[in-house]
Amino acid sequence: MTTADISTRESRPSPDHCVDLAGTRWPLYKIEALVVGFVLFVGAGAVTQSMQVAVLTAATATVITWWTRRVHYSRTT
């Protein structure tokens, strides 16, 4: 027989860390990550004049910010 270790911890962000956008609650870490990615996309595109560098830089920064802030907010709850 197989057993499952089911966590009872709620995975949703607390209301303190959410923003209401068009009637939908968005966790703050998602908005922060998207803003960082957009700023780096525009900055890297302006500096390097290369879409490949701009997209890869922005995507990397967005993913790192997303997961780092998500872990931070989950620990402060």
FENKA-V332583 format. One record per residue. N is the residue number from 1. RES is the residue in three letters. PHI is phi in radians with two decimals (* if undefined). PSI is psi in radians with two decimals (* if undefined). Layout:
n: {N,N}
res: {RES,RES}
phi: {PHI,PHI}
psi: {PSI,PSI}
This chain:
n: {1,2,3,4,5,6,7,8,9,10,11,12,13,14,15,16,17,18,19,20,21,22,23,24,25,26,27,28,29,30,31,32,33,34,35,36,37,38,39,40,41,42,43,44,45,46,47,48,49,50,51,52,53,54,55,56,57,58,59,60,61,62,63,64,65,66,67,68,69,70,71,72,73,74,75,76,77}
res: {MET,THR,THR,ALA,ASP,ILE,SER,THR,ARG,GLU,SER,ARG,PRO,SER,PRO,ASP,HIS,CYS,VAL,ASP,LEU,ALA,GLY,THR,ARG,TRP,PRO,LEU,TYR,LYS,ILE,GLU,ALA,LEU,VAL,VAL,GLY,PHE,VAL,LEU,PHE,VAL,GLY,ALA,GLY,ALA,VAL,THR,GLN,SER,MET,GLN,VAL,ALA,VAL,LEU,THR,ALA,ALA,THR,ALA,THR,VAL,ILE,THR,TRP,TRP,THR,ARG,ARG,VAL,HIS,TYR,SER,ARG,THR,THR}
phi: {*,-1.72,-1.96,-2.12,-1.65,-1.70,-1.46,-1.65,-1.22,-1.32,-1.64,-1.42,-1.20,-1.24,-1.06,-1.16,-1.89,-2.21,-2.19,-1.56,-2.09,0.94,1.45,-2.09,-1.38,-1.97,-1.10,-1.06,-1.12,-1.20,-1.17,-1.05,-1.14,-1.16,-1.16,-1.05,-1.09,-1.14,-1.10,-1.21,-1.07,-1.15,-1.13,-1.17,-1.15,-1.20,-1.34,-1.67,1.01,-2.27,-1.15,-1.08,-1.15,-1.11,-1.18,-1.15,-1.12,-1.14,-1.13,-1.10,-1.13,-1.14,-1.13,-1.12,-1.11,-0.94,-1.27,-1.13,-1.20,-1.09,-1.13,-1.04,-1.20,-1.23,-1.45,-1.53,-1.43}
psi: {2.45,2.43,2.67,2.35,1.75,2.17,2.39,0.01,2.32,2.32,-0.07,2.53,2.67,2.75,-0.41,-0.45,0.54,2.66,2.41,1.99,1.98,0.69,0.09,2.32,2.16,2.28,2.49,-0.59,-0.53,-0.75,-0.74,-0.76,-0.74,-0.65,-0.79,-0.78,-0.74,-0.77,-0.76,-0.59,-0.84,-0.77,-0.83,-0.63,-0.69,-0.67,-0.80,-0.31,0.52,2.11,-0.62,-0.82,-0.74,-0.79,-0.80,-0.68,-0.82,-0.73,-0.74,-0.83,-0.65,-0.80,-0.76,-0.78,-0.79,-0.94,-0.65,-0.83,-0.61,-0.79,-0.72,-0.84,-0.58,-0.48,-0.43,-0.07,*}
